[in-house]
């Protein structure tokens, strides 16, 4: 397991490494079924979150490239649609930056 386990970690496949670690510990009797299931569940949830972050990143890029969210409703010459879109995109940028461990205003 050691070389393959280390390779998984080096490749950034942490959740696969966790699953392998849990299965190996369970099969060798060092860990019970409940702890095995806990680690597998955490790895599964982590994979789901990574997929959500990737979709959010793609949506942000799509919205940034689309660029024009003006709806024609203005207040003191400022388009409300664009202001709202800018606020939403800023929140999405902040959330992604926090999830990725960067500064919140990146």
Secondary structure, DSSP 8 states (H G I E B T S, - for coil): -HHHHHHHHHTT-HHHHHHHHHHHHHHTTSS-HHHHHHHHHHHHHHHHHHHHHHHHHHHHHHHHHH-----S-EETTEEHHHHHHHHHHHHHHHHHHHHTTS-TT-
